[in-house]
Amino acid sequence: MKLSYRLREALVGLSFIWIWIVGFLIFTCYPLIRTLLFSFSDVKITADGIKTTFIGWENYRNALFMDVQFGDQVVSYALETIAMVPIIVVFALIVALLLNMKFRGKGIFRTIYFLPVIITSGPVIKQLMDQGATTLPGIQDIIEMSRLHETLPTLLADLITFLLSSFITILWFSGVQMLIFLAGLQKLDASMYEAASIDGASRWEAFWKLTLPALNPMILVNIVYTVIMQSIFSLNPIIILIQSAMYDPKYGMGYSAALAWIYFLVMLALLAILVLATRQRATNR
């Protein structure tokens, strides 16, 4: 009886997700396996179909040791991601704390803040970038960018320049994270803050001792979401490089697949580093 009940529960659960499972196997899993096979092959598209010739690790060797542009883009991507993720997550947490306060019209403010997430698709954000709407006005007059490159290492100077020139864009990508934090804040029990206040804890102490530890799961979710969101954004330079290599007769689909898999592994490594660092910090706290 117990087994049949659990079986019925499992069947009910599968009835809700079977469409997703089928879609994942057809539209995600199969293409992933095929691109992995392409990455070890020389791929030619002919009138008779796709012809593949196995060449082993040749595409990966060329990508890692011969393609200087790809290597520079991967290093820049890693540094920019490590710098951008904390900014986006912290900014989203601050806005969520403000929007969780009791004041009139906060629903309107939530909508206004989340609106850029809806409108900033690839073509829209590209038009805004071309018009200079994603940069801080007058930043060039305040900070001499050329002096940064003269006094700082190239990678650090490029990173600071990128953050200053794309600061508005970075903030635009924090809407979903804000909603996740807001959902977590609204689940917190007000009685624990009342008990902390009775014991003499200030609001600052309550934030560090109660709010932040309770939001640790949301912080991890937001870190994962932010890294993936930035990595698959259509205007990401590495995405553009991979797409251009796919249609370039000099490289082809096999080389492009190798670039994509290297990029995927770098993204997983960044995710692991950021998540482990966050969990370690939470454990030490």
Secondary structure, DSSP 8 states (H G I E B T S, - for coil): -HHHHHHHHHHHHHHHHHHHHHHHIIIIIHHHHHHHHHHTEEEEEETTEEEEEE-TTHHHHIIIII-HHHHHHHHHHHHHHHHHHHHHHHHHHHHHHHHTS--TTHHHHHHHHHHHHHH--HHHHHHHHHTTTTS-TTHHHHS-HHHHHHHS-HHHHHHHHHHHHTHHHHHHTTHHHHHHHHHHHHTS-HHHHHHHHHTT--HHHHIIIIIHHHTHHHHHHHHHHHHHHHHS-TT-HHHHHHHHHHT-TTTHHHHHHHHHHHHHHHHHHHHHHHHHHHHHHHHH-
